Amino acid sequence: MDALEAWGGSRFDRAPKTIRAYFQRSGIYIFLISFACVYYLSNGPLLLEHYDLGWHLAAGDLIRDRGNIPFQDPWSFTLGDRQWHNLSWLWDVIASVLFQYTKFSGLTLFVVACGAVIVGYLTSICLSSGASATAVCISVFSACLLYPSFATPPNIYLAASPNTATMLFCVIFYGECLKRTRCFLLPVIMVLWANLHGGFVLGFLIVGIFCGAALLRRDWLNFKIYSFAGAGCLVAICINPLGWHIYDGVVATLGHFVQAYITEWLSYFQNITMPGSIPGVVYILIFIGFELRYRGSSPVPLESRLLSWLFLFLGLYQFRYMSFFFLFSTVALALHIDRLLPKQLNNFEVQKSLLAAGIFGACALPMTFMQIKPALELPQMLSEQDALYLQTHFSHARLLNHWNVGGLLIFRTQGAVPVFVDGRAATAYPDDLLRDYFKLVELEISETAWDTVLEKYQIDTVLWVKAHEQLRRFLVDKRGWKEEYAGVYESIYVKP
C-alpha cells in the first residue's frame, strides 16, 4: 500500500513539474516573440506606410465584388491593351476582408502576427542547430529588429504589403530544409505563396541551395528529397488564376528597367540613412568578422553560410535583399556567438530568466497597441479631402499623377478619377508609358519631356508633389497653367 501511494504521489507530482519545465523551456520563445512584437507595434504607423497598400485594398474589394480576378485594369486610362498580372490577388483579398471588419487595427495586428511567426521559426531553427539559449536570443533578436528596415521608410519589409508573405515563407522554407523532416510540405506551402506574392521564386533558390549542397556532399538521400520537393513546388505554382503566365508577371518585375527608379531596387549604400542604418552596418561587420575568423572551424551548416553570403552580396547590390541576409544569417551568428560564451553558463536558468522577462513583455503588448491605435492610417500624401476635391471637380480629367500617390488615389476614389500610373509598374502598364513617365521625375525639369508627355497623352490636369517648385514655375509661369488646389503634400495644376 505504501508503495502504491508512493507511485501515485510521484506520478501526480510529476505532472506539474513537467508543465513547469515546459514553460521554462519556452521562455526564450515567449521573450523573443513578446519583445519583438512590442517593437513592431510601437512602429505600427510605419507598417501602413507602403505606397502600394491603397491599390492592394482596392484590388481586394474589386475581386470580392466581381467574384473573379480581373485581367484588365479598371482604374487607369493609360492601360492600352496591356494585361494586368496581379501576382498578389490572394493577399489583396485577405487584406480587404481584414480592413472591412477591423480597419487598420486588424491589418496592423495581422502583420505583427506574421512577424511573431518569423521570430518563433528562427528561434526554433537556431536552437535545433545546437546553439545555446543566450546565443540564440542575441542572434534572433538582433536580426528581427533589423530586417524590417524601419529606418528607411517606405522601403519596409515587415509591412502591410505582400512582401511580408515572402519574408515569412522564405523563413519557413529555410527551416524545413534545414530540419529535413517535413520537406513534403513545401509544395503545399508553395501553392499559397504563389498566390500571395511574386517573391515565390525565392523558394526555388532556397531549395536549390540545399539540393546543391547535398550533391556536393554526395548525400544522395537528401539530394532526392530536395529534388522531389523542388519538382513538387514547380507543379504547385501552376495552381493559380494565371497558370504558367504567372511567370510573365514575375519577369515584368525582375530585371525590368523600372527598377532603376524605385529605391528598394537601388544599392544598399544608396538607401543608407544616418544614424538609423548604423546598427545594420555593425551587424554586417560582426557577421563578416566571425565568418572570416572561424571560416574553417565552426559547425555552421554549409547551406546557412551559402544563403547568408549570397543575400549579403545581393543586398549590397539591391537593398531589398538585405532583409533576407539578416534572416538567413541568424543560425551562423548564433553558433559563432556561442563560441564566445562561458561554457558553464546554465542554459536552464537563462530560460527561466527569459520566461520572466517575456511575461512582462507580453503584458506590455495591449498597452503598446492602445497607444499607437489612433495613429494607424494610410500615408497622408493624398488625404481624403484631396481625393474628394479631385472626385468632385476632375472625375473626367486626363490626370497626370505622381507615382507615389497613384495607389492612394485608386483606394480613395475607387476608379472615379482614372490614374496615369501607380506602383504596379510593368505588371499593369506598357513599357512605353513607363519610359515616358520616368523622364518627368527628375528634380531638374526637362521642358521637352514634359511638353511631349502632356501633348502625347492629352493631359489637362497634373497632380504632383507640392514641394516641386521648379514644376510650379514651369507649368504656371511658362505654360500658363493654374494651380487650382494645394493640399498638404500635393498640388493640382489645370490646363487653361
Secondary structure, 3 states (H helix, E strand, C coil): CHHHHHHHHHHHHHHHHHHHHHHHHCHHHHHHHHHHHHHHHHCHHHHCCCCCHHHHHHHHHHHHHHCCCCCCCCCECCCCCCCCCCCCHHHHHHHHHHHHHHHHHHHHHHHHHHHHHHHHHHHHHHHHCCCCHHHHHHHHHHHHHHCCCCCCCCCCCCCCCCHHHHHHHHHHHHHHHHHCCCHHHHHHHHHHHHHHCHHHHHHHHHHHHHHHHHHHCCCHHHHHHHHHHHHHHHHHCCCCCCHHHHHHHHHCCCCCHHHHHCHHHCCHHHHCCCCCCHHHHHHHHHHHHHHHHCCCCCCCCHHHHHHHHHHHHHHHHCHHHHHHHHHHCHHHHHHHHHHHCCCCCCHHHHHHHHHHHHHHHHHHHHHHHHHHHHHCCCCCCCCHHHHHHHHHHCCCCCEEECHHHHHHHHHHHCCCCCECCCCCHHHCCCHHHHHHHHCCCCCCCCHHHHHHHHHHCCCCEEEEECCCHHHHHHHHHHCCCEEEEECCCEEEEECC
